[in-house]
Amino acid sequence: MRRVLVLAYYFPPMGLSGVQRVAKFVKYLPEHGWQPTVLTVDPAGYFAYDETLLHEMEVAGVEIVRTDTWDPTRLFRRKQTVPLPAERKRRWLSTLSQFFFVPDNKIGWMPHALRVGGRLLRAHSFDAIFSSAPPYTSHLIAARLSRVSGLPLVLDFRDDWVGNPRHVYPTPLHRALNGVLERYALRTSRHACTINEPIRAGLMARNSRDGVAPSVKIIPQGFDPVDFQECQPAPVPDKMQLLYTGIFYDAQTPDYFLQALARFVALHPAARQHLEAVFVGLLPESSQQLVDDLGIRDLVRYEGYVPHHKAVANQLSADVLWMTIGQRPGAEGISTGKLFEYMGTRKPILALIPPGAAQCDLEPYGAATIVAPDDIEGITTAFMTLFAQWETQSLPTPNESYVQQFDRKVLAGRLAMLLADVSGS
């Protein structure tokens, strides 16, 4: 069994989508010959916690080493749940943070992670180092540990770094500094992987030197079949349930969906008693007010944030799952982890997304209705079609062979191949 040191700031018991990819990688890497040791933080304030994900890691026998960190989360008590700020405030805080911290406000993790990571590398015989970002501080720590130890490095980009459309660099100098750090990390690595082609192309184009581009592979997001096997769905037979799981931020908003829902029931009053929109996660207060203003409170149910296994149970109980990626520059490079977990349910998907990576991923699925995110008339028409299909029990079914390639166990095998390649084993 070969050994890999994994750097991941976001890791269970932290919740939300940012922890899923790494958690599932380390869960299944041992089945492909790699024993992971995860170097992460002792969590303080965060938006959501999920102890069931931590239990899943413990059952899988994943070794977890936690360190202290100097970053803004230390302003809160240990494992304190903090509210998600309103979008305007979130953007202001993000811009302020990016002005003072390069590459991000987790840079205070570096001295702790370097000290503990160095001790781990001296105490054990590791074969490779793997880092997942954001935060991009993780890649800098991994690059430093790789250079000091001589161990090969594989970097994982869950989001783009310098090309991230959600990053607003305060000055050209800030962007240039991040570009230098991105090149440093990539040139230290033997391989990098990312979730889609637009991010891969951007990383390679920005970091080519003398006509030679870094090695960047695509390992998409995925789903864990075990999550679905352990759930007990409880469908509501007399209502078509439209479900959203997760949070809304940046250009992602439920408001166009809600406006279309109100228009649909106004045009088809008889459908009102057979329709329900369920939100599992964190719904902005402004959108909750919009529900009241539109007069559709009787159609909308909020579940709040729930452990991941309960969110999956909700997905299996629903008739149609919906998602959105807002219209904004760079949206073509966004493909959320939610999309692939939705595909794992084999349920019809209503995707309110612009052209780009997410659309390319969904088109072969065979059971997706794709509409521009702000096209209220188009979303209303999609409701009409889906409701008619639900009434006649003819909702579409997906392409099974396409879905199976996103199994987390399969994807962990692809990562294991990259680790084997860089370690020469």
C-alpha positions as CSV (number, residue, x, y, z in Angstrom):
1,M,0.0,0.0,0.0
2,R,1.5,3.3,-1.1
3,R,1.0,6.4,1.0
4,V,-0.1,9.9,0.0
5,L,-0.2,13.1,2.1
6,V,-3.4,15.0,1.3
7,L,-3.8,18.7,2.1
8,A,-7.4,19.9,2.3
9,Y,-8.5,22.9,4.4
10,Y,-12.2,22.1,3.8
11,F,-12.8,18.7,5.2
12,P,-15.4,17.0,7.4
13,P,-16.9,17.8,9.8
14,M,-17.2,20.9,7.7
15,G,-20.2,20.5,5.4
16,L,-21.4,21.9,2.1
17,S,-20.2,20.9,-1.4
18,G,-16.6,22.0,-1.0
19,V,-15.7,19.0,1.2
20,Q,-17.3,16.3,-0.9
21,R,-14.7,15.8,-3.6
22,V,-11.7,15.3,-1.4
23,A,-13.7,13.3,1.2
24,K,-14.8,10.8,-1.5
25,F,-11.3,10.6,-3.0
26,V,-9.7,9.6,0.3
27,K,-12.6,7.2,1.1
28,Y,-11.9,5.2,-2.1
29,L,-8.2,5.7,-2.7
30,P,-7.3,2.6,-0.5
31,E,-9.3,0.4,-2.9
32,H,-6.8,1.5,-5.6
33,G,-3.7,0.9,-3.5
34,W,-3.2,4.3,-1.9
35,Q,-3.4,5.0,1.9
36,P,-4.2,8.7,2.5
37,T,-3.2,10.8,5.5
38,V,-5.3,14.1,5.5
39,L,-3.7,17.3,6.8
40,T,-6.4,19.8,7.6
41,V,-7.5,22.3,10.2
42,D,-9.3,22.1,13.5
43,P,-12.5,23.9,12.4
44,A,-13.8,27.0,14.0
45,G,-16.6,29.2,12.5
46,Y,-18.2,27.8,9.3
47,F,-21.5,28.0,7.5
48,A,-22.5,24.3,8.1
49,Y,-21.2,21.2,9.8
50,D,-22.0,17.5,9.0
51,E,-20.8,15.0,11.6
52,T,-22.1,12.1,9.4
53,L,-19.5,12.9,6.8
54,L,-16.8,12.8,9.5
55,H,-18.2,9.4,10.7
56,E,-18.0,8.2,7.1
57,M,-14.3,9.1,7.0
58,E,-13.7,7.4,10.4
59,V,-15.4,4.2,9.3
60,A,-13.3,4.2,6.1
61,G,-10.2,4.3,8.3
62,V,-8.9,7.7,7.0
63,E,-6.1,9.1,9.1
64,I,-6.8,12.8,9.8
65,V,-4.3,15.2,11.3
66,R,-5.5,18.6,12.4
67,T,-3.6,21.8,12.9
68,D,-4.3,25.2,14.3
69,T,-4.6,28.1,11.8
70,W,-4.4,31.9,11.9
71,D,-7.3,33.1,9.7
72,P,-10.6,34.9,10.1
73,T,-12.5,31.8,11.2
74,R,-10.6,32.0,14.5
75,L,-12.8,34.9,15.4
76,F,-15.5,32.4,16.1
77,R,-15.7,29.6,18.7
78,R,-14.7,26.1,17.7
79,K,-17.2,24.5,15.3
80,Q,-19.5,27.4,15.6
81,T,-22.1,27.7,12.8
82,V,-22.1,31.2,11.3
83,P,-24.8,32.6,9.0
84,L,-24.2,33.0,5.3
85,P,-24.0,36.8,4.7
86,A,-26.3,38.6,2.3
87,E,-24.8,38.7,-1.3
88,R,-23.8,42.4,-1.2
89,K,-22.1,42.0,2.1
90,R,-20.4,38.7,0.9
91,R,-18.9,40.5,-2.1
92,W,-17.7,43.4,0.0
93,L,-16.1,41.1,2.5
94,S,-14.5,39.0,-0.3
95,T,-13.0,42.1,-2.0
96,L,-11.7,43.3,1.3
97,S,-10.2,39.9,2.1
98,Q,-8.5,39.7,-1.3
99,F,-7.0,43.1,-0.8
100,F,-5.2,42.2,2.5
101,F,-4.6,38.4,1.9
102,V,-2.7,36.8,-1.0
103,P,-3.6,34.3,-2.3
104,D,-6.6,34.1,0.2
105,N,-7.5,34.6,3.8
106,K,-6.4,31.1,4.7
107,I,-2.7,32.1,4.4
108,G,-2.5,31.9,8.2
109,W,-2.7,28.1,7.9
110,M,0.7,28.0,6.2
111,P,3.1,28.1,9.1
112,H,1.1,25.5,11.1
113,A,0.6,23.2,8.1
114,L,4.3,23.4,7.1
115,R,5.4,22.5,10.6
116,V,3.0,19.6,11.1
117,G,3.4,18.5,7.4
118,G,7.1,18.5,7.7
119,R,6.9,16.4,10.9
120,L,4.6,13.9,9.1
121,L,6.9,13.6,6.1
122,R,9.9,12.9,8.4
123,A,8.0,10.3,10.5
124,H,6.5,8.3,7.6
125,S,7.5,7.0,4.2
126,F,5.1,8.9,1.8
127,D,5.1,8.3,-1.9
128,A,3.4,11.5,-3.1
129,I,1.6,14.7,-2.0
130,F,-1.8,15.7,-3.1
131,S,-3.5,19.1,-2.5
132,S,-7.0,20.3,-3.3
133,A,-8.0,24.0,-3.7
134,P,-9.6,26.4,-2.9
135,P,-8.2,27.7,-0.7
136,Y,-5.1,28.2,-2.9
137,T,-3.0,28.5,0.2
138,S,-3.2,24.7,0.2
139,H,-1.3,24.5,-3.1
140,L,1.4,26.8,-1.8
141,I,1.9,24.6,1.3
142,A,1.9,21.5,-0.8
143,A,4.5,23.0,-3.2
144,R,6.8,23.9,-0.4
145,L,6.5,20.5,1.2
146,S,7.2,18.9,-2.1
147,R,10.3,21.0,-2.7
148,V,11.7,20.3,0.7
149,S,11.0,16.6,0.7
150,G,11.5,15.8,-3.0
151,L,8.2,14.0,-3.1
152,P,6.1,14.4,-6.3
153,L,3.1,16.6,-6.2
154,V,-0.4,16.4,-7.7
155,L,-2.6,19.5,-7.5
156,D,-6.4,19.5,-7.7
157,F,-8.3,22.6,-8.8
158,R,-12.0,22.4,-7.8
159,D,-12.2,26.0,-9.1
160,D,-9.9,28.0,-11.3
161,W,-7.3,30.2,-9.6
162,V,-6.4,33.4,-11.4
163,G,-9.1,32.8,-14.0
164,N,-11.9,32.3,-11.4
165,P,-14.9,34.4,-12.5
166,R,-15.9,34.8,-8.8
167,H,-12.6,36.5,-7.9
168,V,-12.4,40.2,-8.0
169,Y,-8.8,41.3,-7.7
170,P,-8.6,44.7,-6.1
171,T,-5.6,45.9,-8.2
172,P,-3.6,44.6,-11.2
173,L,-0.8,44.0,-8.7
174,H,-3.0,41.5,-6.7
175,R,-3.8,39.7,-9.9
176,A,-0.1,39.6,-10.9
177,L,0.9,38.2,-7.5
178,N,-1.7,35.5,-7.8
179,G,-0.4,34.7,-11.2
180,V,3.1,34.3,-9.9
181,L,1.9,31.9,-7.1
182,E,-0.2,29.9,-9.5
183,R,2.9,29.4,-11.8
184,Y,5.0,28.4,-8.8
185,A,2.6,25.8,-7.7
186,L,2.0,24.3,-11.1
187,R,5.7,24.2,-12.0
188,T,6.4,22.4,-8.7
189,S,3.7,19.8,-9.5
190,R,4.2,16.8,-11.8
191,H,0.5,16.6,-12.7
192,A,-2.6,18.7,-12.0
193,C,-6.2,17.8,-12.3
194,T,-9.4,19.9,-12.5
195,I,-13.1,19.4,-13.0
196,N,-13.8,20.6,-16.6
197,E,-12.2,21.7,-19.9
198,P,-12.5,25.5,-19.5
199,I,-10.6,25.5,-16.3
200,R,-8.0,23.1,-17.8
201,A,-7.5,25.3,-20.9
202,G,-7.1,28.4,-18.8
203,L,-4.5,26.9,-16.5
204,M,-2.5,25.6,-19.4
205,A,-2.7,28.8,-21.4
206,R,-1.6,31.0,-18.5
207,N,1.2,28.8,-17.4
208,S,2.9,27.6,-20.6
209,R,6.5,28.4,-20.9
210,D,8.6,28.2,-24.1
211,G,5.7,26.4,-25.7
212,V,5.5,23.8,-23.0
213,A,2.3,23.6,-21.0
214,P,1.8,22.0,-17.6
215,S,0.2,18.6,-17.4
216,V,-3.5,19.2,-16.4
217,K,-6.0,16.3,-16.6
218,I,-9.7,16.4,-16.1
219,I,-11.3,14.3,-13.3
220,P,-14.9,15.6,-13.1
221,Q,-17.0,15.9,-10.1
222,G,-19.1,12.8,-9.2
223,F,-21.5,11.0,-6.9
224,D,-21.1,8.2,-4.4
225,P,-23.6,5.3,-5.1
226,V,-23.4,4.3,-1.4
227,D,-25.0,7.6,-0.5
228,F,-28.1,6.6,-2.4
229,Q,-28.2,2.9,-1.3
230,E,-28.4,3.9,2.4
231,C,-31.3,6.4,1.9
232,Q,-35.0,5.8,2.3
233,P,-36.9,8.0,-0.1
234,A,-40.5,9.1,0.9
235,P,-42.1,10.4,-2.3
236,V,-45.3,12.4,-2.1
237,P,-47.7,10.7,-4.5
238,D,-50.1,13.6,-5.2
239,K,-47.6,16.4,-5.7
240,M,-44.8,17.0,-8.2
241,Q,-41.9,18.0,-6.0
242,L,-39.2,20.3,-7.4
243,L,-36.2,20.2,-5.2
244,Y,-33.1,22.4,-4.8
245,T,-30.2,21.3,-2.5
246,G,-27.4,23.7,-1.5
247,I,-26.8,27.4,-1.2
248,F,-27.2,30.5,-3.4
249,Y,-24.4,33.0,-3.8
250,D,-22.7,35.2,-6.3
251,A,-24.9,35.3,-9.5
252,Q,-26.8,32.1,-8.5
253,T,-30.3,33.1,-7.4
254,P,-33.6,31.3,-7.0
255,D,-35.6,34.4,-7.9
256,Y,-36.2,33.7,-11.6
257,F,-37.3,30.2,-10.7
258,L,-39.7,31.6,-8.1
259,Q,-41.1,34.2,-10.6
260,A,-41.7,31.5,-13.2
261,L,-43.4,29.3,-10.6
262,A,-45.8,32.1,-9.7
263,R,-46.5,32.6,-13.4
264,F,-47.1,28.9,-14.0
265,V,-49.7,28.5,-11.3
266,A,-51.4,31.8,-12.4
267,L,-51.8,30.3,-15.9
268,H,-52.7,26.8,-14.6
269,P,-54.5,27.2,-11.2
270,A,-55.5,23.6,-11.1
271,A,-51.8,22.6,-10.8
272,R,-51.4,24.6,-7.6
273,Q,-52.6,21.8,-5.3
274,H,-50.3,19.3,-7.0
275,L,-47.0,21.2,-6.9
276,E,-44.4,21.8,-4.3
277,A,-40.9,23.6,-4.4
278,V,-38.6,22.4,-1.7
279,F,-35.3,24.1,-0.7
280,V,-32.8,22.0,1.3
281,G,-29.9,24.2,2.3
282,L,-29.6,28.0,2.8
283,L,-32.2,30.2,1.1
284,P,-31.4,34.0,1.1
285,E,-33.8,36.1,3.2
286,S,-34.5,38.3,0.2
287,S,-35.7,35.3,-1.7
288,Q,-37.9,34.2,1.2
289,Q,-39.5,37.7,1.1
290,L,-40.0,37.3,-2.7
291,V,-42.0,34.1,-2.0
292,D,-44.4,36.1,0.1
293,D,-44.5,39.0,-2.4
294,L,-45.4,36.5,-5.2
295,G,-48.1,34.9,-3.1
296,I,-46.7,31.4,-3.4
297,R,-45.9,30.6,0.2
298,D,-48.3,27.6,0.1
299,L,-46.1,26.1,-2.7
300,V,-42.7,26.6,-1.1
301,R,-41.1,24.5,1.8
302,Y,-37.8,25.3,3.5
303,E,-35.9,22.4,5.0
304,G,-32.8,24.3,6.0
305,Y,-29.3,22.8,6.1
306,V,-29.4,19.0,6.8
307,P,-26.7,16.3,6.9
308,H,-25.6,15.1,3.5
309,H,-27.4,11.7,3.8
310,K,-30.7,13.5,4.5
311,A,-30.1,15.8,1.5
312,V,-29.7,12.8,-0.7
313,A,-32.8,11.2,0.7
314,N,-34.7,14.4,-0.2
315,Q,-33.3,14.2,-3.7
316,L,-34.5,10.6,-4.1
317,S,-38.0,11.6,-2.9
318,A,-38.3,14.5,-5.4
319,D,-39.7,14.2,-8.9
320,V,-37.5,16.9,-10.5
321,L,-34.2,18.3,-9.3
322,W,-33.3,21.8,-10.3
323,M,-30.1,23.8,-10.3
324,T,-28.8,27.2,-11.5
325,I,-25.6,28.9,-12.6
326,G,-26.2,32.7,-13.0
327,Q,-25.4,34.8,-16.0
328,R,-22.0,36.4,-15.5
329,P,-18.6,36.7,-17.3
330,G,-16.8,33.4,-16.9
331,A,-19.9,31.4,-16.1
332,E,-19.0,29.0,-18.9
333,G,-16.3,27.5,-16.7
334,I,-18.6,26.7,-13.7
335,S,-19.8,23.2,-13.3
336,T,-21.0,22.5,-9.8
337,G,-20.7,19.3,-7.8
338,K,-24.5,19.4,-7.3
339,L,-25.0,18.6,-11.0
340,F,-23.2,15.3,-10.8
341,E,-24.9,14.2,-7.5
342,Y,-28.2,15.1,-9.2
343,M,-27.2,12.8,-12.1
344,G,-26.5,10.0,-9.6
345,T,-30.2,10.0,-8.5
346,R,-31.2,9.3,-12.1
347,K,-33.9,11.9,-11.7
348,P,-35.0,14.5,-14.3
349,I,-33.0,17.7,-14.0
350,L,-34.2,21.3,-14.7
351,A,-31.0,23.2,-15.3
352,L,-31.1,27.0,-15.4
353,I,-27.7,27.5,-16.8
354,P,-25.8,29.5,-19.5
355,P,-23.8,27.8,-22.3
356,G,-20.6,26.3,-21.0
357,A,-19.1,23.3,-19.1
358,A,-22.3,22.5,-17.2
359,Q,-24.4,22.4,-20.3
360,C,-21.9,20.1,-22.0
361,D,-22.0,17.8,-19.0
362,L,-25.8,17.7,-18.9
363,E,-26.6,17.3,-22.6
364,P,-25.6,13.6,-22.8
365,Y,-27.5,12.8,-19.6
366,G,-30.7,12.4,-21.6
367,A,-33.1,13.6,-18.8
368,A,-32.2,17.3,-18.5
369,T,-34.3,20.4,-19.5
370,I,-31.9,23.3,-20.0
371,V,-33.1,26.9,-19.9
372,A,-31.2,30.2,-19.6
373,P,-31.0,31.1,-15.9
374,D,-32.9,34.4,-16.3
375,D,-35.5,33.3,-18.9
376,I,-38.7,33.4,-16.9
377,E,-40.9,32.6,-19.9
378,G,-38.7,29.6,-20.8
379,I,-38.7,28.3,-17.2
380,T,-42.5,28.6,-17.2
381,T,-42.7,26.6,-20.4
382,A,-40.4,24.0,-18.8
383,F,-42.8,23.8,-15.8
384,M,-45.7,23.1,-18.2
385,T,-43.8,20.3,-20.0
386,L,-42.5,18.7,-16.8
387,F,-45.9,18.9,-15.1
388,A,-47.6,17.3,-18.1
389,Q,-45.0,14.5,-18.0
390,W,-45.5,14.0,-14.3
391,E,-49.3,13.7,-14.7
392,T,-48.9,11.0,-17.4
393,Q,-46.0,9.3,-15.5
394,S,-43.7,9.9,-18.5
395,L,-40.9,12.0,-17.0
396,P,-37.6,11.3,-18.9
397,T,-35.0,8.8,-17.8
398,P,-31.2,9.2,-18.2
399,N,-28.5,7.5,-20.1
400,E,-27.3,4.9,-17.6
401,S,-23.9,4.3,-19.2
402,Y,-23.2,8.0,-19.2
403,V,-24.1,8.3,-15.5
404,Q,-21.9,5.4,-14.3
405,Q,-18.7,7.1,-15.4
406,F,-19.1,9.7,-12.6
407,D,-19.1,7.1,-9.8
408,R,-16.7,8.4,-7.1
409,K,-15.0,5.0,-6.9
410,V,-14.2,5.2,-10.6
411,L,-12.9,8.8,-10.3
412,A,-10.7,7.9,-7.3
413,G,-9.2,5.2,-9.5
414,R,-8.3,7.9,-12.1
415,L,-6.6,10.0,-9.3
416,A,-4.7,6.8,-8.2
417,M,-3.3,6.5,-11.7
418,L,-2.0,10.1,-11.6
419,L,-0.4,9.4,-8.2
420,A,1.2,6.2,-9.5
421,D,2.5,8.0,-12.6
422,V,4.2,10.7,-10.6
423,S,5.6,8.3,-8.0
424,G,6.9,5.9,-10.6
425,S,5.0,3.0,-9.1
